[in-house]
């Protein structure tokens, strides 16, 4: 019985440690421009569209990072073309979720 209680306590501590580690996320360096027009703030990045292939859009930021997204992420009704500037929104505290929305600048 003592062994079972010890194993349960150790597994509980591991679970708690993993939950605490998950809550501590890091944001990418030099990419933290936030917009708080709603209760949820977003991290935004600006990209220039470099290629469009079907419903897939490819972009590049000034710092050289790239992005790929589909047309379903575009919230505005504007037609986005090559060399257009777009703003990509990511959740501020949960970058693991990925891209939330894209708007033409």
N, C-alpha and C positions, 0 to 999 in steps of 0.2 A: 504494500500500500504506500509505503514511504517513497519507493522508486517512482510510482505513478504520479504522486504529488510533485516530486522534484521535476520530472519530465514536463508536466503540465505548467509549472512555474517557469521553466526555461523557455518553453514554446510561447508562453504568454509574453515574456520579456522580448523575445525576438519579434513577435507580431507588433508590439508597441514601438519598438525601435524602427521597424520598417515603415510604419504609419508616420512616424515623426520625420523620417528621411524623405518621404514622398511630399510632405508639405513644404519642404525647403527646396524650392526650385530657383534656378539662376536664370537671369535674363541675359541675352546676348549683349556683348559690349558694343557701345556706340549705336545702338538700335532702339533707344528708349525714349522716343517722342510719344507722349501720351495725349489722348483726346478724351475729355470726360463730358460729353454732351448728354450722356445718359448715366444711370446709376452705375453701370459697368464701364470701367475705363478700358481703353484699348491701347496696345502698342502698335504704332504705325510705321510703315516703311514705304518709301517712294521708289518706284521702278519705272524704267522706260521699256516699253514693249519692243522686243527685238525680232520676234517671229510669231506667226499665227499659223497653226496647222489644224484645220478643221475647227473643233471647239476647244482646242488646247492653246493656251497663251503662254509665251515665254518672255521673261523680262530680266533686266539687269539693273542693279542699283549703282550709284556712283562709287561705292566702295568695292565693286566687283562681284558682290554676291548675286546669285541668280535665283529665280523663282519660276515655277510652272504651276498653272492653275487652269481649271476648266471654266467654261462660260457660265456654269451654274453659280459660281461665286460672285459674279458681277451683279450688283444690286441696282445700279442705275440703268436707265433705258438707253443710255448713250452707246453708240457704236464705237468700239475700241479698235484702233488700227495700229499698224507698225509705227513706231516713233512717238506714240502717245504716252503721256505720263499718267501713271495710276497710283493710287494710294491703297495699300493692302493693310487690312486690320487684323490683328491677332489679339486674343485675350491677354490682358496684361499679366495676370498671375498664373496662366496655364498655357504656356507656349506649346505644350505637347499636343494640344487639341488641333493645332494647325490654323490654317487660314479661316477667318470668319467671314469676311466680305471684301470686295474690291470695288473701288469707285474711280471714275475718270477724274483727273485733276483739272 
